[in-house]
Amino acid sequence: MVGRPLGEILRAVAGLSEAALEEALRAQADEGGRIGEVLVARKAVSADDVAKALALQLDLSYHAQVALDAVDAELVRQVPINFAKQALILPLGLEGESVALLVADPLDTTMLDHARMLLQRNVSPHVATGAVIVDAINGVYDRALNEAEQLVGEMEAQDLQSLAHELEEPQDLLDTDDEAPIIRLVNSLLFRAAKERASDIHIEPMERELLVRFRIDGVLQEVIKPPKRYQNSIVSRVKVMGQLNIAEKRLPQDGRIRIKLAGRDIDIRLSTIPCTFGERIVMRLLDKATTILDLPEIGMAPADMALMDQVIRRSHGIVLVTGPTGSGKTTTLYAALSRINTPDLNILTVEDPVEYQIRGIGQMAINPKIGLTFAAGLRSFLRQDPDVILVGEIRDRETAEIAIQASLTGHLVFSTVHTNDAASAVTRLVDMGVEPFLVASSLTAVMAQRLVRRLCPECREAYHPTTEELKEVGLTPEAVARAGNPTIYRAKGCDACGGNGYRGRTGIYEMLMVDDDIRQLALKNVDSGSMKKAGVAKGMRTLLDDGARKVLAGETTLAEVLSVTQEDI
């Protein structure tokens, strides 16, 4: 097939129809561009198909994936990562006197010339898609960072404590360079936190020591204790990164740090407060590369997912998600939005802050300092012709009333409130000062949720719980038998999970559908307990019930479910 037109090769190897090819050729004549790009844009073929065809046309090797261990690290160091990503190239290794160069566009002679200059050798092109090359660049760069971490602090052998000990070594004053180890220590903390999926970094000054802890899967874990005398240097370094005032130590400050690790954009929300023994710092890590999960991926049962799917496709009404801080409410709302995000809907969100960008959705962050509150943002949204509105949180009567008015005038509104269960959300709105009849007429559904840690699949241990243990989560021996007597596990701990027996988290849910009976109870302003009983009578599965289901499925433990559903017992 060498030398044949690309379109003909695609017809032979990718099943491209003659009609699609002719249509693409006409579009190319009108709009310009390469035929492969035109076909991919029109979804007539995939990027993989074009890359394979291009390799066949030019008699070059095609790579569907890249073995990172085989990539020559010395050659990679000669190509800046920004240039590699922009040009979509990656040196693989030596082929005789030439360098095997992975490229997305082997016809780009300018790019090949630049690569020859950087590598100071001739290059031999190999073809892959742009996505495969970017993934390989990120992987190679991630590996290089790992190696650098080992060299800097021997992290694999001695962990971050080695860097802390390095600070304790006495030095000649003429040779002292305190900033270098401080910068390396802070960078290493950020790198390790991102690597270990930490959501928060806590730097806490004590009377005689400085404590650094990570929050991983909702649990704080001690990492290192740097010397107390370097506390001010570490705090100042973090404040400089967050563009805060390093001279102001008496007032709380908030800032933002943006870093890039192995091609991943990580946004860090920084908060400092003055305490008895110095400034306390908390950094919240938000990985911008994190994909928005779908409803089944966040642990929602098929029955609850069917109900959720039903309410999020309505034209109006309010859908509330409730739970304490850090219970995954935002993730659930994003999953719901991504499920209905289509070009024919105008979706707007007002959040505090915008945690993840969603393509095709207008997102706005509140800024109370200039008067941009949830209520102000929501009020302005109504002039933007929205179909769906997401309000980060309903905190006061004004926001609640505007959200209700929006739902009553033909908009679908998503929001969150802080309550223990689904039924309490109804009474919370009334407590804010909203009239019961407005709550009853606008509310469509309320979902309460919690996060429980997933058992590590490498080390989970099967055991036979006692009848009393099962009873605590509402399970009887008969119920377990009806479920087919599944194996129940407990946490053990291994190297893969850091010794705590858990890795990752999943959600447990409670879905209250606001039907006519629930509306009547809301109008009568009954207590949340009565409303919850009415929901259960209609088939609502409580948080405890859903947690028990996940225990029987081997996803989590009885202790973990009990720890997050105490108020249900």
N, C-alpha and C positions, 0 to 999 in steps of 0.2 A: 504493500500500500504506500510505499515511500514515494513522495512526489505528487500523489493524487490530491485533488482539492479536499479541504477539510469537510465540506458538506457531504461529499460522496463517502468519505470514510465513516462519518457519523451515521449515514444511512445503513452502512454495512455492519457496523459494530454496536450501534445504539438503537437501531430500529426507528430512526428518524424518517417520517413520512415525506414523500415528494412534495405534498401540498404545504406542509410546515416549512420545508426548506425554501420553497419558492416564495412563500409569504415573508420569511426572514430575509431573503435576498432583496425583496422589494423594500423592506423596512431599512435594510442597510444602505440601499441606494438613496433613500430619502433622508435618513438621519445620520449616516456615517457609522463608524465603528467597525470592529471586527465581527465576522460572521459568528464565531464562537460566543462572543459576549452577547450578541443579539439573540441567539438561540437560548442561552441561559436566562436572559432577562425575560424572554417570552415563555419560559418554562417548557420549551420543547425538548430540551435535553438537560442533563445535570452538569455541574462544573466538573465532576469526575469523568463524565463521558467526554467532555471537550479536552481535558488533560490527557486522557488515554489516546484520543484521536490525534492530538498534536504530537505526542510521542511517536505514534506510528508514522505520521506524515514525515517527521524529521529523522526517523530512525534513531530515537533516543530512548533511554531507560525511563520507565514510569514507576513511581513509588506511591502505593496506596497509603502507606504509613511509614514512619521513620523509627528505626531502632536507636533510641537515644544513646545507649551504651557504645554504639559503633561510631558516633560522631566525634571527630577530632577536636578536643577542647582547645588545643593550641591554635588551630585555624580559626575557631569561633572567636577567640579573643581579638583577632585582627580585624573583625568586622563589628562595628558599633551596633548595638541591638536596635537602636532607632532606625539606622539605615537598613538593617536586615529586614525589619518589619515593613518599612516603606517600599523597599525594592522587592520584597517577597523572595529573599534568597537565604540559603543556609549552606555553608561549606560542610561537606560530609567527611572527606578524607582525601588522601593522595591517591591518584591513579597514575603511577609512573612519575613523570615530571609535572603533571597537571593536577589541579584540584577538582575533585568531583563536586559540582555545585548544584544544589537543588534549587530549581527556579520554577516560578509559576508561568513566566512568559519567556520562553527561549528565543523569541524573535526580537526581544528588546536589546539591541546591540549596545546602546548607551549604558544600560545597566550592567551588561557583561564587561564592558570596558572599565567601569568603575570598580567592579569586583576584581578584575585583574590587577588594577592599581593597588587596591587595598591588600590583596593577598600576595602581590609581587610574583605571581605565577600565571601561567595559562590556565584557563578553566575549561572543564568538560561538563556541559549542561546535562542535568537529569531533571525530569519533569514531575511535578506534583501540584495539587490544587493549593490555592492561597491559604485555605483553612488548615490543611495539613502542615504547611510550612510554618504558619503562625503558632500552631500548637507545639510543633517541634522546637521552635525558637524559645517559647516560654518554658518548655521542659528542660532544654539545655541550659537556659539562664538560671532556672530554679536549681539545677544540679550544681552550677558554678557558685551560686550563693551558698549552697550547703557546704561546698568545699571551702569557701572563704570563711564560713562560720567555724569550721573545724580548725582552720589555721589560726584564726584570731583568738579564739578562746578555748580550743579543744573541746567544743561543746558536746560532741558525742561521748567523750570519755568523762568529762568533769562537769558538764552542764554549765549553766550561766554562772555558777558560783566561782568558777575559775577566774572570770573577769572581775568579780567582786574581790577575790583574794589578790588579784594583780594590783588593785588600788591600795591594798594594805602594805605592799612592799615599800620600805623606805627608799627614797631616791635622793641623789645629790641635788641640792637646790638649783644648781646651774643647769642640770639636765632635766628638771621637772617639766612635764608636759601633761598637766592634769586633764586638759580638754580631750586629748586623743582617746584615752580609755573611757572617759565619760560618754563621748559621742558613740564609741563602739558599743558600750554597754546598753545605751538607750536604743540604738539601732538593732542590736541583738534581741532585746526584749520585744520590739515591734515585730521582728522577723519570726521569732519563736511563737508569739501570740497568734499571728496569722497562720502559721504552719499547723498549730495545734487546735485551730478552730475556736480560739477564745473569743468571747463576745465583749469582754471588758478586761482592762488592766488597772489594778489598784496599786498605787504607790502611797504607803501609809507610814508617816513618821511616828515612832514610839519614843519613849523616854531615852532609851540607850541604844536603839537600833532603828533601821529603816526596813520595812517589810514590803515585798512586792508579791502580789497575788494575781492569778488569772481566774476569770470565771469561765469554766468550760462546761457545757451542757447544764448551765444553771447553778453549778456548784463552784464555790471559791476554793482554789488550790494554791498553797504557798509555793513560790518559785525560788526566790533567793532573798538574802538579807545583806544588801551592800553595807559597807561601813557607814556609821552615822555621820562622820565628818564630811562625807561627800554628798550629804542630803541636799544642801543648797545648790551644788553644781548640777546634780541630776534634775532637780526641780527647775532650775534656770534653763537647762538645755531643752526640756520639754516645753516650757513656756515660750522660748524662742521659736521652736518649731511651730507652735500654735499662734505665733504673732501676738502674744500677750505682753502686758507690761511687767517686766521682770523686777522693777523697783517697787511695785505695789504688792505688798504682802499682807495687808490688813483686810482687804475686801475679796469676796469671791469673784472669780473671772471665768468666762466661757470662751472657748475658741474652737478652732477647727484645723486639723492637720490632714494634708492629702499626700499619700505616698503611693509608690508603685513597687510591687514585688512580683517578680517573674511575670511581668505583663499584666498583673491584676491591679486594678485601681482600688485602693482601700481608703475610705473616708473615715477619719477619726474625729469624734466629738470629744472635746477636751473640757474638763471642769476642774477648777481648783477652789478649795475653801481653806481659810485659816483655822488651824486647830491648836491645841495646847502646846504640842511639841513641833510645830511647823506646818507648812502647807500640805494638805492632802490632795492627791491628784487621782482622778478617775478618767480613763479613756475608753470610750465606746467604739468598737471597731465595726464598720459597715463595709462589707465586700461588695463593690459595685458590679463585680463579675458574677455574683450569685444569680442563678437563674430563678425566675418566678416559678414556684411550684404549682402544680395543679391540685385540685381538691383530693383526688385519691392518694396523691403522694404525701399529703400532710396528715394522713391517718384517718380520714373521714370514712365512716362505715357506709356501705352502699345505700342503706335506707335513708340516712341523714343527707348523703350526697344528692339523692333524688329529690328530697325536699328542698335543699339549698338550690339545686339547679332550677327548680320550679319558681322559687321566689325571686331569684336574681334576674329572671327573664321577664318579670312583670314590668309594666310601663310606669307604675307609680307605687308609692308606699315607702316605709322606712324599714330597713333591715339592720338590726343592731347585733354587734358581737361584744360579749362582755367577758371580763376576767381581770385578774390583777396585772400589774405591770410585768412585762416579760413573759406573758402567757401565749404569745404568738398571734395576737389579734390582728396586727397589721399584715402578717403573712397570709392569714386566712382571707382578709379583704382583698389583698393583691391577687390571690389565687382566683377569687370570685370575679374580680374585674378582668383579669386576663382571659377568663372563660367567655366573657360577653363582649370583649374588645373587638369590634368590627368597624369597618370604614363608615357604616351608615349611622353610627352612634357618636354623639359628642359627649365624651366623658371628661369631667374635671375633678381634680382633687385639691383639697387644702389640708396640709399636714404639718406636723411639728417634730422633726424636720422631714423633708422628702428623703426617704431611706433608699428607695430603689427607683431608677427611671424605667418607665414602661413606654415603649414605642407607641405613638398614636394617641397618647393621653396627655392632657394639659395638667401639669402639677405645679402647685404653688406652696411655698413654705410660709408659715406665719412669722410675723416680726412684731411682737407687742411693743417694742421700743418706739415704733413709728405708728402705732395704732392699728397695725394689721393683725387682728385677732381672728379666731375661727368665725365669730359672728360677722365681722366686717368682710372677710373673704367670702363667706357663704352668701352674704347679701349681694356682693358684686358679681358672684357667679350667676345669679338669676338673670342678669342682663347679658349673659354670654350664650344664651340659647342652648342650655345643656339638656341632655337626655338623662344622664346619670351623674350624680354628685357623690363624692366621698369626703366626709368631714372627719379629720383625724380623731377627734374626741369631742363629745358633748359634755362640757364642764359646767355650764351655767344655763339659767332660764332663757336668756336671749338667744343663745345658739340653738337650744332645743326648740324654741318657738319658730325660729326662721326655718329650721330643718323640717318641722311639721308643716308649715305653710308651703314649703317647696314641694313636699310630698303630696299635699292636697291639691296642688295646682298642676299635677301631671308629671312630676319628676320622681325618679327612683333614687332614694338617698341611702347611702351606707354610712354607718358610723360606729363608734365604740363608746361604752361607758364602763366605769369601774364598779362592778357588783360581783357577788359571790356566785350567783346562779342566774339562770335565764329569767325566772319569774321576778326576781328582785329588780330587774331593769325597768319593769313597768312601774313599780312603786317608786323607784328612784326619780323617774321623770316627773311624777306627781309631786314628790318631795321638793323638786327644784322649783315648783310653782306653776307647772303646766297643768291646765285644766284636764281632768280625767277624760272628758268626752273627746278632746283633741288627741290624746294618747291612744284611746280606743279606736278612733276612726283612721289614724294614720299608720299605726304599727302593723307590720306584716308578719315579721318573725323575729325571734331573738335566739341567738346561739351563744351559749356559755362554753368556755373551753379552758383547758389547762395543758401544760406540757409535762410529759413523763419521759424519763430517760429510757432509751432502748437498751436491752441486754446486749452485751458484746457476743456476737455469734461464735467467736473463737473459744470462749471459756465458760459460757453459761452452763450451769450445773443443774441437772434434773434432780428433783426431790419430791417427797410426798408430804404436802402441807397437812397440818392438823385440821380437824373440823372447825375448831375455833378460829384459826387463821382464815379459812375460807369464808366463814360466817361474817368476818369483819368487812369483807367487800361484797357481802350480799349473796355469796354462793353457797349452795347446799350440796351435799354429796349427790343428791338426785339431779341437780342442775348440771354438775360436772359429768355425770353418767349420760345425761341427754346430749351433751356436747361431744360424746364419743370418748370420754375419759382421756382427754389430751394430756400430754406431758407438761407439767408445770415446772418452771425453772427459777433459780435464784442466782444472784450475782456472785462471781468468784474473784476474778481479777487476773490479768495477764499482761505481758508486755504490749500487746496490740492496743489495749484500752487504758494503759497507764496504771494498771493495778486496781482500778475501782470497779471493774465488772460491767461498766456501761460505755456505750459509744453512740453518740447522736441522740436525738429526741424525736418524739412523735406526739400527736395531739390526742386528747380525749374530749368528747363533745357532748353537748346537751342541746337539743333543738326544740324550742317551744314555738309551735305554729299558732299565731293569733287568729283564731276562728271566732264565730259568733258567741260561743259560750265564754271564751276567755275575754272577749270584749265586754260582755255583760258584767263579768267580775271586775274588770277595770273600771267600768262606769260606776260600780258600787263602791270603788276604792277599797277593795278587800285586801287583806295582808298577803305578802308574797308566798307564805306557806300554803294558804288555801289555793292560791293560783297554781302553785307547783303540783299539789295533789290533783287538781283538775287536769293538768297537762299529763301527768303520769296515768291517770284513768283513761286518757285518750290515746295512750300508747307511747308517750314520750319516754325515751331512754335517758336516765340521769347520767351525770358525770361518773358516778360510782359504777353504774351498769356498764358504761362503755369501757371504763378501766378494767372491769372484770373480764370483759370480752377480750381485751388485749392481753390479759394475763393468760387466759385459756389458749390464745393464739401463740403464746411463747414469745411475745414481743417485749414484755416488761415484767416486773415483779409485784407481788402483793404489797410489799413494803413501800414501793415507789408510788403505787396508786393511792395507798392510804395517806402518804405524806402530802398529797396535793388535794385530797378530797375530804379532809377532816370535818369540814362544816356540813357535809352530806350525811354523816353518820349519826 
